[in-house]
Amino acid sequence: MILMALCLIAPAAIAQQALTPKQEKNCNKNAKDREKQFKKDGYEMMGSLPLKDALYKHYAKMELGATEQIGTGHSKSMNNGRQMCLTYAMSEYASKASSQIKGRTVTDAYGNEIDTENDPEFARFYAAYERLTQKEIKGELQESFTIVKKNPDGSSDFRMYFLVDEDKARARRQKALQAAAEETNLAQIYSKQVSEYVNEPIK
């Protein structure tokens, strides 16, 4: 009975993840265009998977809801280059998350008496939220593929492409928000409104 249940569940799960013909077309086009641009810029794929295949898988996951985050690095060491990419991606994601919340709170505050743009408590909150989001998001940055360009001086330029599960990332941002609010007095004045913005996808 268990085996029969698994046989019934598996096809349903696969069907939910299947791409539509239009999505497949988009993935193929995007993969082809990006592969062409990477090669033009002098980048090569790291790993055994062909670049076009890696790009197709990357775009397929994005079609199914994942978001992309890019990390860059420059080093003569592959390990250092990859670590730089991860650090950069974490920082960029956190910066975008903080900027998005700041933009939303500043816009919303025009209808209120709270000056969120110049209030020092909000400045401390934005800084804390960005720092804590950078720490939290590390576990949700899933490497999709990495490309590298070798330079004449022996160094290499690295680009690491990550995929982020938005549902899991949202929970991480909520955790960062709670911790940031506890570090400041924001929880007493505006945290409920701000928490609504944290649920919005990072763009």
DODO-932819 format. One record per residue (C-alpha): y, z, x; residue in three letters. Coordinates in pm, 1 decimal. Each point is the difference from the previous one (the first is absolute). Layout:
PT          Y          Z          X   type
PT          Y          Z          X    Ala
...
% end
This chain:
PT          Y          Z          X   type
PT        0.0        0.0        0.0    Met
PT      235.1       80.5      286.7    Ile
PT      -75.2     -335.3      162.8    Leu
PT       64.4     -177.9     -329.0    Met
PT      332.2      180.6      -40.6    Ala
PT      105.0     -102.3      350.2    Leu
PT      -88.8     -360.6      -74.5    Cys
PT      221.9        8.7     -306.4    Leu
PT      289.4      176.5      170.7    Ile
PT        9.6     -210.1      318.4    Ala
PT       77.8     -338.9     -161.0    Pro
PT      274.5      161.1     -209.5    Ala
PT      160.3      151.6      309.6    Ala
PT      -16.2     -330.7      181.1    Ile
PT      147.9     -183.6     -297.9    Ala
PT      297.2      236.0       -2.7    Gln
PT       71.1      -94.4      360.4    Gln
PT      -47.5     -374.3      -46.2    Ala
PT      297.7     -227.4       54.9    Leu
PT      113.1     -250.8     -257.6    Thr
PT        9.8     -368.0      103.8    Pro
PT      379.8       26.8       24.9    Lys
PT      -25.1      304.8      225.5    Gln
PT     -255.4     -174.2      221.6    Glu
PT      233.6     -297.6       28.5    Lys
PT      287.8      228.0       97.5    Asn
PT     -214.9      175.4      260.4    Cys
PT     -111.0     -328.1      156.7    Asn
PT      355.3     -133.2       12.5    Lys
PT      149.2      318.3      140.9    Asn
PT     -277.8       30.0      258.7    Ala
PT       46.3     -362.1      110.4    Lys
PT      379.1       29.3       24.8    Asp
PT       -6.7      328.2      189.1    Arg
PT     -271.9     -117.0      237.6    Glu
PT      212.8     -302.7       83.5    Lys
PT      305.0      218.6       66.0    Gln
PT     -193.1      245.8      215.9    Phe
PT     -137.5     -277.7      217.1    Lys
PT      345.7     -154.6       27.5    Lys
PT      134.3      335.8      121.4    Asp
PT     -277.1       25.4      259.8    Gly
PT     -209.5      274.3     -160.3    Tyr
PT     -377.4       22.8        4.8    Glu
PT     -241.2      207.0     -205.8    Met
PT     -146.8      317.1      147.8    Met
PT     -366.4       31.6      -90.9    Gly
PT     -281.2     -235.7      -86.9    Ser
PT      104.5      -88.1     -355.5    Leu
PT      183.4     -334.7      -21.2    Pro
PT      370.7       45.6      -71.6    Leu
PT       -7.7     -207.8     -317.5    Lys
PT     -286.6      209.1     -140.7    Asp
PT      178.1      324.0       86.8    Ala
PT      315.7     -125.9     -167.5    Leu
PT     -187.4     -102.1     -314.1    Tyr
PT     -160.2      345.6      -28.8    Lys
PT      341.1      156.2       62.3    His
PT      167.9     -196.0     -277.8    Tyr
PT     -294.1       51.5     -235.6    Ala
PT       41.7      376.7       27.5    Lys
PT      373.0      -36.4      -57.0    Met
PT      -69.9     -203.2     -313.9    Glu
PT     -210.8      293.9     -118.0    Leu
PT      284.2      247.7       46.6    Gly
PT       22.8       99.3      366.2    Ala
PT      336.1      -15.2      174.6    Thr
PT       67.6     -121.2      353.1    Glu
PT      153.8      195.2      284.3    Gln
PT       53.9     -154.6      343.5    Ile
PT        9.5      179.3      333.7    Gly
PT      117.1     -149.6      329.5    Thr
PT      -45.5      100.3      360.7    Gly
PT       56.4     -123.6      356.3    His
PT     -213.7      120.0      289.7    Ser
PT     -226.3     -100.1      286.0    Lys
PT     -265.9      227.1     -147.1    Ser
PT     -186.5      -97.7     -313.6    Met
PT      -48.7      363.2     -102.9    Asn
PT      366.7       81.8       51.2    Asn
PT      101.7     -315.3     -185.5    Gly
PT     -216.1       85.8     -297.7    Arg
PT      126.8      358.7       -8.4    Gln
PT      357.2     -128.0        8.9    Met
PT      -79.2     -223.9     -297.5    Cys
PT     -134.9      292.6     -200.5    Leu
PT      297.2      220.6       82.5    Thr
PT      242.7     -278.5      -88.6    Tyr
PT     -175.5      -69.5     -330.9    Ala
PT        6.2      368.8      -95.0    Met
PT      369.0       23.1       83.7    Ser
PT       89.1     -317.1     -189.3    Glu
PT     -191.3      105.3     -309.4    Tyr
PT      163.5      343.2       -2.6    Ala
PT      343.9     -152.3       54.2    Ser
PT      -46.3     -236.7     -293.8    Lys
PT     -126.9      283.1     -220.3    Ala
PT      299.4      218.7       87.0    Ser
PT      250.6     -284.0      -44.3    Ser
PT     -149.8      -89.7     -336.7    Gln
PT       32.8      354.8     -129.1    Ile
PT      353.4       30.2      138.4    Lys
PT      103.3     -323.7     -167.2    Gly
PT     -143.4      107.7     -333.1    Arg
PT      150.9      349.9        7.7    Thr
PT      342.9     -127.6      105.2    Val
PT       -3.5     -257.8     -279.3    Thr
PT     -118.0      252.0     -257.7    Asp
PT      251.1      259.4      113.7    Ala
PT      293.9     -214.5     -111.6    Tyr
PT      -72.2      127.7     -350.8    Gly
PT      -13.3      360.0      119.2    Asn
PT      227.0      241.4      177.7    Glu
PT     -228.3       26.9      303.4    Ile
PT      123.6     -187.6      306.9    Asp
PT     -341.9      -77.9      148.4    Thr
PT      143.1     -237.4      260.3    Glu
PT      223.1      256.6      170.2    Asn
PT     -173.7      326.3      -90.1    Asp
PT     -132.4      157.3      325.0    Pro
PT     -299.6      141.3     -185.8    Glu
PT     -105.8     -348.6      -99.1    Phe
PT       51.6     -121.4      357.0    Ala
PT     -242.0      270.3      117.1    Arg
PT     -241.2      -93.5     -276.7    Phe
PT        2.1     -373.3       88.2    Tyr
PT      -66.7       82.7      366.7    Ala
PT     -280.9      241.9      -87.3    Ala
PT     -156.3     -240.1     -248.5    Tyr
PT        0.6     -284.9      253.9    Glu
PT     -153.1      219.7      271.1    Arg
PT     -268.9      138.4     -229.7    Leu
PT      -80.6     -339.3     -153.0    Thr
PT      -51.2     -142.8      348.7    Gln
PT     -249.9      277.0       69.0    Lys
PT     -177.1      -34.6     -336.3    Glu
PT      -31.7     -378.7       -7.0    Ile
PT     -193.0      -26.7      326.4    Lys
PT     -334.7       46.6     -172.5    Gly
PT       76.4     -270.2     -256.0    Glu
PT       93.4     -277.2      244.5    Leu
PT     -317.9     -206.7       15.5    Gln
PT       -5.5     -259.3      277.7    Glu
PT      -62.2     -346.5     -141.6    Ser
PT       32.2     -210.5      315.2    Phe
PT      191.4      -12.1      327.7    Thr
PT      146.8     -294.3      188.4    Ile
PT      119.7       -8.5      359.1    Val
PT      215.6     -224.8      218.0    Lys
PT      -37.4       19.2      377.3    Lys
PT      313.1      -19.1      214.0    Asn
PT       38.9     -140.7      355.1    Pro
PT       70.6      347.0      143.2    Asp
PT     -340.9      127.4     -109.7    Gly
PT      126.2      186.0     -306.0    Ser
PT      -88.7      -85.6     -357.4    Ser
PT      176.2        3.3     -333.3    Asp
PT     -208.7      155.0     -275.1    Phe
PT       26.1      -29.2     -375.6    Arg
PT     -226.7      216.3     -209.2    Met
PT      -24.4      -67.6     -372.6    Tyr
PT      -89.0      292.5     -222.0    Phe
PT      -88.6       24.8     -367.5    Leu
PT      102.6      295.4     -211.8    Val
PT     -173.5      113.4     -317.7    Asp
PT      298.9       68.9     -225.4    Glu
PT     -175.5      266.1     -208.9    Asp
PT      -95.1      202.3      306.6    Lys
PT      339.8      -57.8      160.7    Ala
PT      173.2      125.2     -312.9    Arg
PT     -190.9      327.5       22.3    Ala
PT       99.3       31.7      366.5    Arg
PT      367.2      -57.1      -85.4    Arg
PT      -18.1      260.0     -275.4    Gln
PT     -139.9      249.4      249.1    Lys
PT      280.4      -83.1      244.3    Ala
PT      256.1       36.8     -277.9    Leu
PT     -123.9      346.2      -93.5    Gln
PT        8.8      116.8      359.8    Ala
PT      347.0     -149.5       55.4    Ala
PT      132.5      165.9     -315.9    Ala
PT     -134.6      334.4      120.2    Glu
PT      179.6      -42.7      332.5    Glu
PT      332.3      -48.3     -181.7    Thr
PT      160.6      118.8     -322.3    Asn
PT      -65.6     -332.1     -168.4    Leu
PT     -276.8      144.7     -214.8    Ala
PT      262.9      208.6     -176.0    Gln
PT      235.1     -283.7      -88.4    Ile
PT     -155.2     -345.0      -14.3    Tyr
PT     -367.0      -13.0      103.6    Ser
PT     -131.3      -89.1     -346.7    Lys
PT      208.6     -317.6      -14.7    Gln
PT      -77.3      -92.3      360.4    Val
PT     -374.3       44.8      -53.9    Ser
PT        8.3     -286.1     -249.5    Glu
PT      128.5     -236.2      269.3    Tyr
PT     -283.4       94.7      236.6    Val
PT     -248.5     -162.8     -238.6    Asn
PT      164.5     -338.8       39.4    Glu
PT     -176.0     -241.0      240.9    Pro
PT      155.9      -33.0      343.8    Ile
PT      164.6     -340.5       41.4    Lys
% end
